[in-house]
């Protein structure tokens, strides 16, 4: 049915991500400006850390990463699945207003890459009890700091550094 272990894992990850995409669309209304949208997304992500399945989700994440590190086929399939999810988020943040301008796709891409790293790390810390102070406001404040004009959004599309 799936063709391989990699196919099964890719189907599992895709199946787990699909409802999250729908939840994001509900949690982050399209009419919000960028910082409001980033804050709403961050608070939504933080609430997932309190879900009954948070520990099993972290366990699955760690297992998938371990499997991907040891299998090139799975690594590429997992990367493709994550990239698909990131493309949805990039599209979701692109076109929002920020400091009197409209967020371009390359700006949204930089932001989404940084948000993924931030949220994965914070969620692991919350789930493992290492970041008890990381409440919804902390998630939102740190995420919005990434979207400030001094960090990601003022970078040119072809900036090298």
BAFI-3210 file (N, C-alpha, C; in Angstrom, 3 decimals, decimal comma, padded with zeros to 6 digits):
// residues 161
n [1|2|3|4|5|6|7|8|9|10|11|12|13|14|15|16|17|18|19|20|21|22|23|24|25|26|27|28|29|30|31|32|33|34|35|36|37|38|39|40|41|42|43|44|45|46|47|48|49|50|51|52|53|54|55|56|57|58|59|60|61|62|63|64|65|66|67|68|69|70|71|72|73|74|75|76|77|78|79|80|81|82|83|84|85|86|87|88|89|90|91|92|93|94|95|96|97|98|99|100|101|102|103|104|105|106|107|108|109|110|111|112|113|114|115|116|117|118|119|120|121|122|123|124|125|126|127|128|129|130|131|132|133|134|135|136|137|138|139|140|141|142|143|144|145|146|147|148|149|150|151|152|153|154|155|156|157|158|159|160|161]
n.u [000,821|001,868|004,384|006,962|008,904|009,589|007,577|005,334|005,920|006,032|003,359|002,147|003,182|002,191|-000,542|-000,760|-000,094|-002,010|-004,530|-003,465|-002,839|-005,379|-006,283|-004,514|-005,319|-007,776|-007,020|-005,475|-006,581|-007,107|-007,142|-005,450|-002,651|000,917|002,470|000,421|-000,629|001,575|001,837|-000,646|-000,346|001,841|000,774|-001,169|000,500|001,825|-000,291|-000,618|001,353|000,295|-001,570|-003,149|-001,792|000,790|003,246|003,474|003,563|006,003|007,693|007,237|008,239|010,981|011,638|011,122|013,035|015,374|015,136|015,197|017,763|019,221|018,413|018,486|016,351|014,053|014,797|014,742|012,031|010,787|011,845|010,670|007,992|007,988|008,809|006,599|004,668|005,860|005,689|002,950|002,708|004,366|002,901|000,698|001,647|002,683|001,965|000,731|000,322|002,991|004,671|003,799|004,257|004,000|004,352|006,719|007,176|009,845|010,553|008,650|009,412|011,958|011,139|009,419|011,227|012,814|010,842|010,069|012,387|012,517|010,011|010,075|012,216|011,351|008,945|009,881|011,286|009,189|007,571|009,324|009,634|011,571|011,294|009,463|008,551|007,782|005,170|002,055|002,287|005,068|005,874|004,582|005,776|008,525|008,373|007,302|009,417|011,216|010,074|010,478|011,414|014,128|015,273|014,399|012,669|013,544|015,531|017,058|016,020|018,157|020,174|023,213|023,928]
n.v [-001,196|001,335|001,110|001,288|001,558|004,215|005,388|004,796|006,245|008,863|009,136|008,978|011,290|013,297|012,868|013,582|016,293|017,569|018,177|020,092|022,211|023,116|023,927|026,033|027,862|028,550|029,636|031,810|034,453|035,649|038,400|039,632|041,708|041,256|040,970|040,517|038,175|036,440|036,386|035,212|032,722|031,755|031,579|029,647|027,489|027,126|026,297|023,745|022,387|021,795|019,921|016,703|014,815|015,740|014,746|012,235|013,161|014,538|012,374|010,915|012,764|012,805|010,131|009,999|011,819|010,481|008,154|009,348|010,384|008,113|007,027|007,735|007,844|008,158|010,511|012,372|012,218|013,040|015,611|016,742|016,693|018,429|020,751|021,179|021,803|024,142|025,750|026,228|027,801|029,956|031,029|031,742|033,829|035,629|038,665|039,955|042,915|044,956|047,255|049,304|048,194|045,459|042,050|040,180|037,135|036,062|037,204|036,170|033,516|033,486|034,182|032,024|029,877|030,601|030,664|027,971|026,751|028,071|027,368|024,544|024,071|025,461|024,088|021,512|022,082|022,928|020,608|018,766|019,879|021,793|024,443|026,057|028,660|029,431|030,477|031,178|033,906|034,281|032,648|034,090|036,654|036,103|035,063|037,240|038,984|037,911|038,716|041,379|044,553|044,833|042,376|039,837|040,760|043,010|042,210|041,848|040,009|038,820|038,924|038,006|037,480]
n.w [000,000|000,861|-000,168|000,961|004,020|004,256|002,709|004,256|006,602|005,567|004,785|007,295|008,573|006,870|007,256|009,934|009,828|008,231|009,661|011,383|009,701|008,980|011,500|011,980|010,043|011,100|013,556|012,888|011,519|008,166|007,772|009,589|010,445|009,928|012,424|014,273|013,207|013,410|016,187|016,895|015,652|017,096|019,708|019,227|018,537|020,973|022,603|021,642|022,939|025,359|024,867|025,230|023,684|023,415|024,456|023,183|020,575|020,545|021,006|018,652|016,808|017,494|016,998|014,222|013,284|014,035|012,472|009,940|009,874|009,498|007,133|003,820|001,928|003,511|004,780|002,655|001,974|004,358|004,563|002,282|003,031|005,249|003,935|002,300|004,221|005,187|002,900|002,836|005,148|004,440|002,310|003,808|005,424|003,570|001,891|003,960|005,944|007,155|009,008|007,265|004,795|002,432|003,090|001,414|-000,539|-000,171|002,232|003,977|003,800|005,051|007,608|008,292|008,318|010,521|012,519|012,604|013,668|016,158|017,377|017,421|019,146|021,506|022,025|022,560|024,896|026,605|026,681|027,818|030,278|030,637|030,135|031,806|032,021|029,547|028,365|026,572|025,974|026,053|023,890|021,814|022,066|021,562|018,989|017,578|017,861|016,066|013,722|013,597|012,182|012,281|012,052|010,306|008,224|006,801|005,168|002,000|-000,920|-002,214|-000,389|001,081|003,622]
ca.u [000,000|002,718|005,571|008,178|008,809|009,601|006,246|004,449|006,235|005,601|001,902|001,839|003,486|001,214|-001,821|-000,710|000,037|-003,196|-005,426|-002,786|-002,972|-006,739|-006,333|-003,779|-006,173|-008,806|-006,401|-004,799|-007,432|-006,402|-007,101|-004,491|-001,331|001,926|002,803|-000,744|-000,715|002,672|001,465|-001,739|000,228|002,687|-000,098|-001,745|001,554|002,060|-001,401|-000,411|002,255|-000,527|-002,514|-002,871|-000,888|002,055|004,398|003,594|003,967|007,447|008,325|007,177|009,176|012,349|011,780|011,216|014,345|016,371|015,000|015,615|019,223|019,812|017,882|018,399|015,023|013,154|015,239|014,227|010,566|010,441|012,166|009,648|006,764|008,188|008,827|005,212|004,039|006,435|005,124|001,629|002,914|004,900|001,748|-000,188|002,215|002,933|000,882|000,240|000,945|003,990|005,352|003,383|004,599|003,419|005,369|007,023|007,415|011,175|010,547|007,865|010,210|012,956|010,418|008,934|012,392|013,176|009,765|010,150|013,471|012,112|008,911|010,497|013,025|010,528|007,988|010,626|011,556|007,945|007,144|010,263|009,667|012,783|010,960|008,154|008,156|007,430|003,722|001,626|002,846|006,488|005,933|004,201|006,791|009,757|008,064|007,172|010,763|011,814|009,452|010,731|012,085|015,586|015,780|014,185|011,852|014,193|016,593|016,777|015,873|019,444|021,190|024,002|024,359]
ca.v [000,000|002,515|000,862|001,165|002,180|005,656|005,769|004,733|007,368|010,090|009,175|009,271|012,700|014,084|012,706|014,350|017,723|018,109|018,876|021,261|023,289|023,630|024,630|027,287|028,769|029,032|030,403|032,996|035,018|036,204|039,864|040,142|042,171|040,227|040,714|039,900|036,803|035,678|036,187|034,237|031,422|031,344|031,149|028,369|026,470|026,889|025,496|022,343|021,788|021,376|018,902|015,378|014,046|016,462|013,875|011,251|013,893|014,760|011,071|010,625|013,678|012,331|008,864|010,306|012,425|009,413|007,323|010,137|010,497|006,835|006,557|008,832|007,933|008,748|011,895|013,211|012,260|013,872|016,990|017,192|016,921|019,660|021,860|021,423|022,533|025,485|026,518|026,692|028,910|031,088|031,617|032,308|035,092|036,519|039,589|040,656|044,230|045,065|048,552|050,048|047,485|044,129|041,004|039,469|035,701|035,754|037,616|035,161|032,286|033,653|034,160|030,664|029,064|030,962|030,240|026,511|026,467|028,577|026,612|023,170|024,124|025,822|023,010|020,449|022,553|022,897|019,217|018,102|020,593|022,615|025,846|026,282|030,060|029,659|030,441|031,690|035,242|034,105|032,177|035,190|037,715|035,694|034,940|038,592|039,567|037,438|039,421|042,817|045,090|044,761|041,009|039,094|041,299|044,039|041,609|041,741|038,638|038,268|039,199|036,800|037,258]
ca.w [000,000|000,949|-000,970|001,763|005,344|004,009|002,252|005,414|007,487|004,892|004,883|008,691|008,830|006,114|007,929|011,189|009,555|007,563|010,589|011,942|008,730|009,122|012,779|011,811|009,282|012,015|014,643|012,354|010,468|007,005|007,782|010,567|010,010|010,157|013,829|014,910|012,692|014,013|017,587|016,955|015,308|018,220|020,806|018,791|018,639|022,398|023,136|021,258|023,931|026,494|024,409|025,795|022,821|023,223|024,726|022,098|019,367|020,656|020,819|017,219|016,147|017,742|016,271|012,792|013,026|014,121|011,273|008,776|009,899|009,103|005,856|002,852|001,311|004,494|004,989|001,573|002,070|005,503|004,179|001,331|003,790|006,024|002,975|001,895|005,324|005,213|001,778|003,276|006,085|003,672|001,621|004,824|005,906|002,435|001,574|005,153|006,130|008,214|008,959|006,082|003,564|002,286|003,238|000,171|-000,316|000,376|003,630|004,695|003,850|006,116|008,875|008,556|008,695|011,894|013,416|012,773|014,614|017,470|017,960|017,706|020,366|022,660|022,304|023,236|026,250|027,383|026,861|028,724|031,546|030,708|029,888|032,416|031,863|028,141|028,195|025,271|025,747|025,742|022,499|020,922|022,124|020,881|017,559|017,018|017,793|014,813|012,602|013,680|010,991|012,442|011,902|009,068|007,157|006,002|004,361|000,567|-001,412|-002,619|000,631|001,332|004,953]
c.u [000,862|004,017|006,840|007,925|008,782|008,247|005,239|004,670|005,781|004,083|001,466|002,054|002,474|-000,141|-001,874|-000,687|-001,235|-004,145|-004,784|-002,913|-004,351|-006,892|-005,633|-004,649|-007,297|-008,218|-005,812|-005,641|-006,628|-006,259|-006,094|-003,217|-000,299|002,176|001,640|-000,878|000,362|002,351|000,368|-001,227|001,064|001,838|-000,761|-000,724|001,803|000,954|-001,243|000,522|001,497|-001,526|-002,156|-001,854|000,485|003,277|004,569|003,988|005,464|008,199|008,351|008,173|010,612|012,608|011,943|012,561|015,445|016,325|015,501|017,130|019,901|019,318|017,686|017,015|014,040|013,517|014,646|012,705|010,115|010,712|011,110|008,335|006,857|008,174|007,422|004,478|004,564|005,895|003,735|001,774|003,454|003,753|000,823|000,328|002,485|001,707|000,306|000,966|001,909|004,749|005,049|003,734|003,902|004,548|005,497|007,289|008,786|011,274|009,779|008,647|011,258|012,293|009,973|010,083|012,782|012,107|009,796|011,214|013,085|011,063|009,276|011,294|012,209|009,550|008,673|010,901|010,327|007,550|008,036|010,364|010,883|012,503|009,589|007,652|007,673|005,928|003,355|002,228|004,328|006,659|005,649|005,264|008,061|009,528|007,962|008,521|011,472|011,281|009,704|011,524|013,599|016,132|015,519|013,584|012,502|015,312|016,155|016,711|017,209|020,554|021,931|024,256|023,447]
c.v [001,256|002,337|000,649|001,763|003,696|006,164|005,786|005,932|008,683|010,239|009,528|010,753|013,592|014,042|013,512|015,849|018,336|018,802|020,117|022,449|023,929|024,411|025,978|028,299|029,323|029,951|031,727|033,562|035,740|037,721|040,454|040,641|041,130|039,949|040,088|038,440|035,919|035,390|035,151|032,829|030,889|030,852|029,808|027,245|026,117|026,040|024,021|021,631|021,279|020,286|017,550|014,570|014,703|015,571|012,841|011,924|014,166|013,453|010,686|011,492|013,190|011,026|009,109|010,924|011,378|008,526|008,063|010,289|009,235|006,314|007,688|008,971|008,601|010,210|012,794|013,306|013,157|015,341|017,544|017,506|018,210|020,867|022,188|022,205|023,965|026,336|027,035|027,888|030,143|031,793|032,315|033,652|036,095|037,392|040,313|041,984|044,197|046,372|049,310|049,401|046,129|043,104|040,236|037,990|035,389|036,159|036,602|033,861|032,362|033,556|032,741|029,745|029,333|030,512|028,734|026,163|026,890|027,675|025,170|023,145|024,448|024,703|021,834|020,845|022,510|021,456|018,470|018,788|021,481|024,103|026,170|027,720|030,373|029,473|031,009|033,059|035,152|033,644|033,331|036,283|037,328|035,556|036,314|039,292|039,127|038,202|040,922|043,286|045,005|043,356|040,450|039,893|042,388|043,495|041,538|040,282|038,019|038,570|037,914|036,565|037,402]
c.w [000,000|000,175|-000,179|003,138|005,193|003,560|003,382|006,330|006,862|004,967|006,303|008,995|008,120|006,795|009,221|010,937|008,974|008,544|011,199|011,001|008,835|010,424|012,686|011,086|010,143|013,080|014,172|011,208|009,384|007,071|008,776|009,891|010,441|011,638|014,581|014,481|013,310|015,481|017,749|016,646|016,468|019,393|020,478|018,959|020,104|023,008|022,776|022,236|025,152|026,125|025,023|024,977|022,647|023,437|023,619|020,791|019,382|020,447|019,341|016,454|016,298|016,989|014,775|012,440|013,070|012,880|010,034|008,719|009,389|007,755|004,872|002,206|002,266|004,739|003,906|001,617|003,224|005,191|003,229|002,045|004,601|005,090|002,480|002,974|005,374|004,068|002,129|004,214|005,377|002,955|002,615|005,332|004,783|002,180|002,774|005,297|007,316|008,025|007,671|004,756|003,563|002,338|001,921|000,469|000,283|001,842|004,476|004,818|004,951|007,490|009,233|008,963|010,145|012,888|013,651|013,812|016,032|018,118|018,266|019,008|021,604|023,024|022,987|024,681|027,137|027,693|027,844|030,086|031,725|030,549|030,482|032,256|030,451|027,935|026,820|024,974|025,384|024,298|021,541|020,901|021,375|019,378|016,904|016,940|016,513|013,606|012,643|012,473|011,093|012,210|010,515|007,928|006,327|005,138|002,906|000,162|-001,755|-001,620|000,966|002,800|006,032]
res [x|x|x|x|x|x|x|x|x|x|x|x|x|x|x|x|x|x|x|x|x|x|x|x|x|x|x|x|x|x|x|x|x|x|x|x|x|x|x|x|x|x|x|x|x|x|x|x|x|x|x|x|x|x|x|x|x|x|x|x|x|x|x|x|x|x|x|x|x|x|x|x|x|x|x|x|x|x|x|x|x|x|x|x|x|x|x|x|x|x|x|x|x|x|x|x|x|x|x|x|x|x|x|x|x|x|x|x|x|x|x|x|x|x|x|x|x|x|x|x|x|x|x|x|x|x|x|x|x|x|x|x|x|x|x|x|x|x|x|x|x|x|x|x|x|x|x|x|x|x|x|x|x|x|x|x|x|x|x|x|x]
***
